[in-house]
Amino acid sequence: MLNTLTQRLSKVVKTLKGEARLTEANTAQTLREIRMALLEADVALPVVRDLIAHVKEKALGQEVLTSLSPGQALVGVVHKELAALIGADLGKQASQLNLAVQPPAVILMAGLQGAGKTTTVGKLAKYLIESRDKKVLTVSADVYRPAAIEQLRSVTAQAGGQWFASTPDQKPVEIAQAALTYAKNHFCDVLIVDTAGRLAIDQALMAEIAQLHQTLHPVETLFVVDAMQGQDAVNVAKAFADALPLTGIVLTKTDGDSRGGAALSVRHVTGKPIKFIGISEKIGGLEAFDPEGFANRILGMGDIVALVEAAGKAINLHEAGKLAEKLKKGNRFDLEDFKNQIGQMKNMGGMQSMLDKLPAQFQQAANKVDPEDAAKKVRRMEGIINSMTAQERAKPELIKASRKRRIAAGAGVQVQEVNRLLNEFEQISGMMKKISGGGMGKLMRAMGAFKKGSSGFPGM
């Protein structure tokens, strides 16, 4: 997401930082570049006008003119206004769910059909179970879309939550009331209600969801919108905000939108904070929204905090501890360990999710990486290791010509790919051996050797 906008604004930022002083001419040129970048990214015109007006006002004020480094000061102004545009001015608390009520806390999900509401309910259930340690119940009040109820049952099971059964012949309000009673009687912390959508906004849809809201008195009413809708997302969001007392926005399918204009427009137009963004199709592909980090990402500064948080969630601390203890005792890093490391990298949301959070200077190199190709290579590497015996994984030196042919046949690859994997493993194994001896000097020398001799994980 935001690739196009990030690339354009990164160039503007780079030019600005080199300016010894700001003049009316280079300030006007900079603002023109920012305006064009935002419009090309599908940001709504009224939003662009407001942002440019605020940046211009600050740029021509004492805040920048008296700075020792005007170029960098203007970059700071742009960053601050972008962050405010997407909700940083509302404070960190505004983008978090408010569950401080007598259980069950009811969350009502609204949005058009096809925005990813049902999938988002499952993702949100998983997020609340894992991040907030909540007992979650889900229910579908969508009695119109075929298989909506069954889809919710499936995603809830994947998330590890509880699902309340409903049928198409029931009325949505009756379903909601029954689910709420069940949630109270079974001591659920959170009840997430999936509602019906339409292909377009109509009176019947708004009347139904307004009635559900009046019945349930939800603590959170979240509007789910497809980021790929661009300008339409803004119009739809405004219509729902006018009809319902929304408390927040969930942007879905952000991994498929290179422009990202909806993210910059929806909060401004509705006045409601973005609370979550969908970063992949996986059940764990929901990320709490951080306006400051998002503004950093747009300007090519990266979102290192989000990257570290993703790593923290993906890394199995027990397994990491076992590996550290193993290396400390002088035992070798083997192919089973290598496979575990690949698996944990996959759990971080995939290659593209990681690359999106890197600063621009790293992304220039990362742009040469094809995320889909890298993901395929990772799967093939796992297939190759899975075709080995436990003895071969523990002692890779046993893998000679005949074993390589058997492993290649089992994984459905050429022998050259087996050789390539073994070569990369040897280089990583050598790095691990140096690190296990301790000392920052050894670590840096190992990393230097690794960079020269290996491409690292596939595609990197």
KAURNOR-V96984 format. One record per backbone hydrogen bond with DSSP energy under -0.5 kcal/mol. NH is the residue of the N-H (numbers start at 0). CO is the residue of the C=O. E is the energy in kcal/mol with one decimal. If there is no record, write none. Layout:
NH;CO;E + NH;CO;E
This chain:
1;256;-1.0 + 3;257;-1.6 + 4;257;-0.6 + 5;1;-3.1 + 6;2;-2.3 + 7;3;-2.1 + 8;4;-2.8 + 9;5;-2.4 + 10;6;-1.4 + 11;7;-1.6 + 12;8;-2.9 + 13;9;-2.4 + 14;10;-2.1 + 15;11;-2.6 + 16;12;-2.3 + 17;13;-0.7 + 17;14;-0.8 + 18;15;-1.9 + 26;22;-2.1 + 27;23;-1.9 + 28;24;-2.3 + 29;25;-2.0 + 30;26;-2.5 + 31;27;-2.0 + 32;28;-2.1 + 33;29;-2.4 + 34;30;-2.5 + 35;31;-2.4 + 36;32;-2.3 + 37;33;-2.3 + 38;34;-2.3 + 39;35;-2.5 + 40;36;-1.1 + 41;38;-1.6 + 42;37;-2.2 + 46;43;-0.6 + 47;43;-2.1 + 48;44;-2.5 + 49;45;-1.9 + 50;46;-2.4 + 51;47;-2.7 + 52;48;-2.3 + 53;49;-2.2 + 54;50;-2.6 + 55;51;-2.8 + 56;52;-2.2 + 57;53;-2.0 + 58;54;-2.8 + 59;55;-2.0 + 60;57;-1.1 + 63;57;-0.6 + 63;60;-1.2 + 64;60;-2.0 + 65;61;-1.8 + 66;63;-1.6 + 69;19;-0.5 + 69;66;-0.5 + 70;18;-0.9 + 72;68;-2.3 + 73;69;-2.4 + 74;70;-1.6 + 75;71;-2.0 + 76;72;-1.8 + 77;73;-2.6 + 78;74;-2.6 + 79;75;-2.4 + 80;76;-2.5 + 81;77;-2.4 + 82;78;-2.5 + 83;79;-2.1 + 84;80;-2.3 + 85;81;-1.5 + 86;83;-1.2 + 87;82;-3.2 + 89;86;-1.4 + 90;87;-1.2 + 93;90;-0.8 + 94;90;-0.6 + 94;91;-0.9 + 95;92;-1.6 + 98;96;-0.9 + 100;98;-2.2 + 104;188;-2.9 + 105;103;-0.6 + 106;190;-2.9 + 107;105;-0.5 + 107;219;-2.7 + 108;106;-0.5 + 108;192;-2.4 + 109;107;-0.5 + 109;221;-2.8 + 112;197;-2.6 + 114;111;-1.5 + 119;115;-2.1 + 120;116;-2.0 + 121;117;-1.6 + 122;118;-2.2 + 123;119;-3.0 + 124;120;-2.2 + 125;121;-2.1 + 126;122;-2.4 + 127;123;-2.6 + 128;124;-2.2 + 129;125;-2.7 + 130;126;-3.1 + 131;126;-0.7 + 131;127;-0.9 + 133;127;-1.8 + 135;133;-0.7 + 136;189;-2.7 + 137;161;-2.5 + 138;191;-1.9 + 139;163;-0.6 + 140;138;-0.6 + 140;193;-3.4 + 142;140;-1.0 + 147;144;-1.8 + 150;146;-2.4 + 151;147;-2.0 + 152;148;-1.9 + 153;149;-2.1 + 154;150;-2.4 + 155;151;-2.3 + 156;152;-1.8 + 157;153;-1.9 + 158;154;-1.7 + 159;155;-1.1 + 160;155;-2.3 + 161;135;-2.9 + 163;137;-3.0 + 164;162;-0.6 + 169;166;-1.8 + 174;170;-2.2 + 175;171;-2.4 + 176;172;-2.4 + 177;173;-2.3 + 178;174;-2.4 + 179;175;-2.3 + 180;176;-2.1 + 181;177;-2.3 + 182;178;-2.7 + 183;179;-2.0 + 184;180;-2.4 + 185;181;-1.9 + 186;183;-1.1 + 187;182;-2.7 + 188;134;-1.8 + 189;134;-2.0 + 190;104;-2.4 + 191;136;-2.7 + 192;106;-2.9 + 192;190;-0.6 + 193;138;-2.9 + 193;191;-0.6 + 194;108;-0.8 + 205;201;-1.8 + 206;202;-2.5 + 207;203;-2.2 + 208;204;-2.2 + 209;205;-2.0 + 210;206;-1.8 + 211;207;-2.0 + 212;208;-2.2 + 213;209;-2.1 + 214;210;-1.8 + 215;211;-2.6 + 216;212;-2.3 + 218;105;-1.6 + 219;105;-1.7 + 221;107;-2.3 + 221;219;-0.5 + 222;247;-2.5 + 223;109;-3.4 + 223;221;-0.6 + 224;222;-0.6 + 224;249;-2.6 + 226;224;-0.6 + 226;251;-2.5 + 228;225;-1.9 + 229;226;-1.1 + 231;228;-1.5 + 232;229;-0.8 + 233;229;-0.8 + 233;230;-0.5 + 234;230;-1.4 + 235;231;-2.6 + 236;232;-2.3 + 237;233;-2.1 + 238;234;-1.8 + 239;235;-2.2 + 240;236;-2.4 + 241;237;-1.9 + 242;238;-1.3 + 243;239;-2.5 + 245;243;-2.2 + 246;220;-2.7 + 247;220;-1.2 + 248;272;-2.2 + 249;222;-2.8 + 250;275;-2.3 + 251;224;-2.7 + 251;249;-0.6 + 253;277;-1.6 + 254;277;-0.5 + 255;252;-1.3 + 256;253;-0.9 + 257;255;-0.6 + 260;40;-1.4 + 262;259;-0.7 + 263;259;-0.9 + 264;260;-1.4 + 265;261;-2.8 + 266;262;-0.5 + 268;264;-2.6 + 269;265;-2.5 + 270;266;-2.3 + 274;248;-3.1 + 274;272;-0.5 + 275;248;-1.4 + 276;286;-2.2 + 277;250;-3.5 + 278;276;-0.6 + 278;284;-1.7 + 279;284;-1.1 + 284;281;-2.2 + 285;283;-1.3 + 286;276;-2.6 + 288;274;-2.2 + 290;288;-0.5 + 293;289;-2.5 + 294;290;-2.4 + 295;291;-2.1 + 296;292;-2.1 + 297;293;-2.1 + 298;294;-1.8 + 299;296;-1.3 + 300;295;-3.1 + 301;295;-0.8 + 302;356;-2.5 + 306;302;-1.9 + 307;303;-2.7 + 308;304;-2.3 + 309;305;-2.5 + 310;306;-2.2 + 311;307;-2.5 + 312;308;-2.0 + 313;309;-2.2 + 314;310;-2.6 + 316;314;-1.0 + 319;315;-2.8 + 320;316;-2.4 + 321;317;-2.1 + 322;318;-2.4 + 323;319;-2.4 + 324;320;-2.4 + 325;321;-2.2 + 326;322;-2.6 + 327;323;-2.2 + 328;324;-1.7 + 329;326;-1.5 + 330;325;-2.0 + 333;331;-0.6 + 334;392;-2.1 + 337;333;-2.1 + 338;334;-2.2 + 339;335;-1.9 + 340;336;-2.1 + 341;337;-1.9 + 342;338;-2.2 + 343;339;-2.0 + 344;340;-1.7 + 345;341;-1.9 + 346;342;-1.5 + 347;344;-1.2 + 348;345;-1.4 + 349;344;-0.6 + 349;345;-0.6 + 352;348;-0.5 + 353;349;-1.5 + 354;350;-2.5 + 355;351;-2.3 + 356;352;-0.6 + 356;353;-1.0 + 357;354;-1.5 + 359;299;-4.4 + 361;358;-1.1 + 362;358;-1.9 + 363;359;-1.8 + 364;361;-0.5 + 365;361;-2.2 + 366;362;-2.6 + 367;364;-1.4 + 368;365;-2.3 + 370;368;-0.8 + 373;369;-2.7 + 374;370;-2.4 + 375;371;-2.0 + 376;372;-2.2 + 377;373;-2.1 + 378;374;-2.2 + 379;375;-2.3 + 380;376;-2.5 + 381;377;-2.3 + 382;378;-2.2 + 383;379;-2.4 + 384;380;-2.3 + 385;381;-2.6 + 386;382;-1.1 + 386;383;-0.5 + 387;384;-1.4 + 392;388;-2.1 + 393;389;-1.8 + 394;390;-2.2 + 397;394;-2.2 + 398;395;-1.9 + 399;397;-1.4 + 403;399;-2.7 + 404;400;-2.1 + 405;401;-1.8 + 406;402;-2.7 + 407;403;-2.7 + 408;404;-2.1 + 409;405;-2.2 + 410;406;-1.9 + 411;407;-1.1 + 412;407;-2.4 + 416;413;-1.0 + 417;413;-1.0 + 418;414;-2.3 + 419;415;-2.3 + 420;416;-2.2 + 421;417;-2.3 + 422;418;-2.3 + 423;419;-2.4 + 424;420;-2.7 + 425;421;-2.2 + 426;422;-1.8 + 427;423;-2.3 + 428;424;-3.1 + 429;425;-2.1 + 430;426;-1.8 + 431;427;-2.5 + 432;428;-2.1 + 433;429;-1.8 + 434;430;-2.3 + 435;431;-2.4 + 436;432;-0.6 + 436;433;-0.8 + 437;434;-2.2 + 442;438;-1.7 + 443;439;-2.7 + 444;440;-2.4 + 445;441;-2.5 + 446;442;-2.4 + 447;443;-2.2 + 448;444;-2.2 + 449;445;-2.3 + 450;446;-2.5 + 451;447;-1.7 + 452;448;-2.2 + 453;449;-1.7 + 459;456;-2.3
